[in-house]
Structures are given as C-alpha cells and as structure tokens.
Amino acid sequence: MELRWLEDFIALARTRHFSRAAEQQNVTQPTFSRRIKLLEEEMGTTLINRQTLPLSLTPAGEEFLGLCHDITQRVAESRRRLIQLAEQQAGRIRLAAPQSLLAHFMPEWLDQWPAPPPLTPYLRATSWLVDDYFRALSREECDLVLCYWPQTPCGIEPDTEGFVFHRLGEERLVPVSLPQTDGRPRFALDDGARLPLIAYHPRGLFDAMIRSHLAQLGETPDFSILNESIQSNNIRELVSLGYGLGWLPGRSVREALAAGSLVAAGGERWQIPLEIRLYRRAESRHSAVAAFWENLSPGVTA
C-alpha cells in the first residue's frame, strides 16, 4: 500500500466528496475512485459508506482515519527533518529504509547526534523487500541502507558482499492483539486455538524470522493467514481493527502497549530479537558518506 493512498483517504474524509477530493489530490475522479477501491481491497473491509449524502465513513473507516493521520504525520515529520538537515549541511546522503524505521527509529537516533548528518530519506524504498535495498545500494541508487537484521540465521541471507555495516541498535518483534474488555488479548498464542494471523510477505525478512523463531521454540500455532503485507504499518492497522494478531517492531507499538489499546499476544518467549543495521558500499565514492561514516561510533545509538 502506498503512502498516497492514505493521503487520498484523508482528503476524502475531509471533503466527503469524490470529485473535490480528487481535485485536491491532482488526479482525475476515476483514478481517485480506483485508488480508494484498491485501498479498501488492501484493508479487506469497506471504509466508505457510499449510500449517504454527503459520503460518510464506516466504523472501520473512522478507526482507519486516525491511523492514517498518525502514519502520514510521522512520515512527514521525518521527511521535513531530514530535508532540513540536508539543506543545512553540505552534501546529500540518500538513505533507504523501511517506513517503520523512518517513523519510529530515525528521530530518536538523530537526537543522539550533537550535529545531525545530512540524511535525506529515499521514500521509494519504504515498501521494498530486503534484497531490493542491497540491489539499490550496489547500483548507487541510494548511499545508505538502514534495515532490520536477524540476530540468528533465518534462511534469508541477502548478498552483502562489498558492503560494510554499523550496528545501531536492537529491536524486538512483539506479537500483539487487540485486548478484550478484561485486558487479556483477544487472540492469545498460548491458548492453543486456531488464530487469525496478519502476516508479512512470504518472501520478506520478517516472515522468515517469525517462522524460524517458531521452529526454534518447537511450537507452531495453527494460524489462519488473513492478509500478507510488506509494511508493518499495514499489519498494525488490521491488528488494531481486531482482525487478528501480528508481530510488530517494539518501538512502533510502545505507546499503544503502554496505553492498553494493544496488548502482547504472548510472553517474552514469543518475542523475536533483531538488530538495526546501517549499511554502505565498502568502496563508496561519496565524500559526504565517508565523512559521515567516520563520525559513527558505538555511542551514537538508539
């Protein structure tokens, strides 16, 4: 799912009119309507009540609208900050990263720098699979890759020959669910029941890490896979709507877990440790990248 689809939905919710929303988004109405329909298909539910005048949102649409505002604001904040840094300092360093790292790791990490580096996010990369990042890095389509990395082998090993990396921090994939009225998870991994799973793309790194971790536990719950997505934000949206459980990066659900709007679907043994790494080409010809890399140190982490 593309970020512009979320922006389309926000425009439609604001105007309650397809033609006016399409005009605001600078597209034709047929194109706009098709994108909204694709968004509903991606979410697996009806978001717009087209039988009312003006248009109204379904209950799922109202919930989804809040998530759209949260995601677009976080991405816009990271984008503005990185562009500002690039303008203030000489050189431009293109950073490719998943959307969850841009929104939930980058601001925290940049705050650790006394003089933040001139990084600019390469937003085309937010929906790539892990191999796509390293192919882009080898083609010099980007200068740096910020990515998650398994702490133990999981069966997917991207070709990293010719690249060097810094380990910037740690993260955990946490299984989460919408809570019941008593605070217990609606979908609990220890219950032994068949569970609806909002899953990652089967060729993605997260899917491989989850499968490997469950195999190491010696316990593979009986899952009914309802949806597969590349982006963790899409999974969170469906989990937050109560459709199933899903594994999400801990930073992305920290506030929701503290507030109780989401709860852990299982204990710590179900959590999956991983690293956050920053890669570059070993033989980079970019002077700004070389200067930035020299300033990296174990203390500059988040």
N, C-alpha and C positions, 0 to 999 in steps of 0.2 A: 504494500500500500504506500502511495506517495504522499509526501507532506502536503502537496497542493490539494489533495482530496479532503484533508482535514480543513484546510483553509476554505475550500468550496463549501463544506458543510457549515462552517461558522458563518459565512456570508449568507447562505440560505436561511439559517436560523435567525439571522439578524433582519433580513428583508421579508421573509415569509413569502417570497415570490421568485419563481424560477427565472423569469426574464430579467428582473432587476439584479438578482444575484449574479447571473451570467454576465451582465454588463459590468458589474463591479470587478469580476474576475477576468474581464477582457477576452471572453470566449463567446461563441455562439450558444444560443439556448440548447440546440440539440446536443452539442458537445458537452455542455454543462450537465444536462439531464442524464446523459450517458455516464458521466463520471460519478454522479450521485448514485445511480443504479449500481455501478461497479462497487462503490463503497459499501452499499447495503449487502451486496453479494459477498464481499470480503468479510464483513462482520457477521454474516449469516442471520440477519434479522432486519425487520423493517424499521427504519429510523424516521421516516416522514409519513405523516398522515395526509394523503393527497385528496381526501374526501371533504376537507374543511376549507372554508374561505375566510380569512387567508389560511395558507397552509399552517399546519401545527406539527409539533414533534410528538412521536410516540413516547411512552415512558422510557423505553430503551434509548430513544433519541435524546431525551433530556439528560440522561446519565452520560451518554456518549459526548454530548456537547461540552460538559465540564472537563472531560478528559482531553478533548480537542484543544480547549483553551490552555490547559496545563502543558500539553506537549508543544504546541506552537510557541507559547511564551518562553518555554525553556530553550528551545532551539533558537528562537530569535535573540534571546539574551546572550547565548553562547556565540552566535554569529556576530552580533554587534560588538561584543567584547574582543573577539579575535580580529575583526576587521579594523577596529580602533588600534589594536596593538600593531598590526601590520603597517598602518599609516604612520604611526609614531616612530617606528624604528626602520632603519634601512634594511632592505631585503624583504623578501616574501617567501615564507615557507608553507607549502601546501601540505596539510595534514589530513589524511584519510582515516576515518574512524566510524564505528557503528554509532547510531543515533543515541543509544543509551549511555555510551561513554562521553559523547559530546555534552549531553544534558546533565549527567549525574556525576561524572568524574572530572571533566576538564575544568570547570570553575573552581572546584576545591583544590585541584592540583596547581593551577596557575596562581592561586592565592599564596602558595608557598614560595613563589619567586620574589626576590627583592625588586627585580626589574624583569617583568614578564617578557617572554620571547615573542617575536613577530610571527605568530602562527595564524594561518587562515584555513578554516575548515573546507575540505573538498566535499561538498554536500552531495555530489553524485554518488559517493561511496556509502551512504548511510544504509543502503539496502543490499549491499554486496555480501556474498559468501566469502569465507576466509581466503580461499585461493585467489579470488578476484583482487584482493588487496595486494598480494605479493606480485601478481602479474602486472598490476598497475605500477607498483614500485619499480619493477625491473624495466618497464617501458618509460620510466621517468614521467609518468602521468601525475604522480604525486611525489613528495620529498620524504615524508614520514608516514608510518602506519602505526596507529595506536590500536591495540587489539587485546582481546582476552586470550589466555593461553592455558591449556590444561596443566595441572601440576603432575599428573601421571599420564602415560600414554593412553590414548582412547581410540586408536585405529585410524584417525585422520591426521596425517602429518604433512602440512604444506611444505613445499620446497623452499627452504630458507637459505640455500647456498648462495653466497655472495652478499648476504645481509648480516648486519650486527644489530644487537638489541640492548636496551637497558630495561631492567625490571623496575617498574614504577610503583607497584603496589600489589595488594591482594584483594580478592573479591570472593564471594560465595554465591553459588546458585541456590536459592532458597525456594522450596515448594510452598506455594501459598494458595489460599482458598478464601472465598467469601465466608464470613462467620455466620453461624446460626444465632438465634436470639439469645442463647445462653453463652455465647462467646466461643463455643467449640467450632472447629472447621466444618463447613458443610460437606466437604469431601476430604476424608482423612486417610492417609496412606496406611495406617496401622489397622484399619477396620477390616481389611480382607475382602471388601466388596469390590465389584467391578466399578471402576472410576472413570468419569469423563475427563480426558486429557486435552488441554490446549497445547499443542506440541510445536516444536521447532521444525524447520525444513529438514527433511531426512538426509540431505547432503551437507547440512551445516555442522559447525563445530559443537555447538551446544547440544544438539541431538545426540552426537557421538559421545560427548562427555556424560550425558544423563544415562544413556544405555550402558556405557562402560561402568559407571558407578553402581547402577542397579545390579549388574552382573557380579561386581566385586562383593556386594552385600549378600549375594546369593538369594535375593528376593526380587522377583519381578512381578509387581502388582498387575492385575488384569485391567488393562486400560482400553477404553473406547475412545479412539482419537477423533475429536470433533473438528479440528482445524489445524493446519500447519502453516507456520509463518516464519519469515526470516527475522523480523524485528521483534524484540522483546516487548516493545510498547504495544504492539498489536495483541500480543498474548495477555498482557496486563489488562487491556480493555475488556477482553472477553471474560477473564477471570473476575474482574470487578463487577461484571454484569451477572455473575453467578452461573455461568455455563459449565464451568469445570475448574480443575486445578491446573497450575502450571508452575514451572521453575523460572524464577526471575532473579537478575542480579540484585544482591542485597541492598546496594545503595539506592536502587530505583524504587524499592518498596519500604525503605527505612521509615519514612514518615507515616505511610499507611499502616504499617505494623504497630508503630507507637500509638497511633490514633485508634487502632482497633477496627479500621474499615476493611483491612485484610488480616488474616491470621495464618500462622505457619500450618501447613497441612501435615506436618510430621516433625519429629525431633531432629536433633543435630545430625544423627547418622544419615539422614536423607539429604543433608546439605552437601554441596559439591564444591571443594576448594579449587580456585583457579588463580592465575596471575594476570596482572595487567602489564603488558609489554609495549615498548616503543621501538620500532624497527626503522633502519635506514639502509641504504646501499653502502656496502663496505668501501666502495671507491666512488664516493659522491664528489661531483664537480661543483657543487653548490657551496660557495664560501659561507653563506649565512647558516646553512645546515652544519657545516664543520664548526663554526663558532658556537652555535647553539649546543652541539654535542659535547664540546669541551667544557661547557658550563654545567652539564648534567652531573649530578653527584648523588650518592645514596641518600643524602639528606633532603633532596628535592623529591619527595614522595607525597602521596596522599592515601 
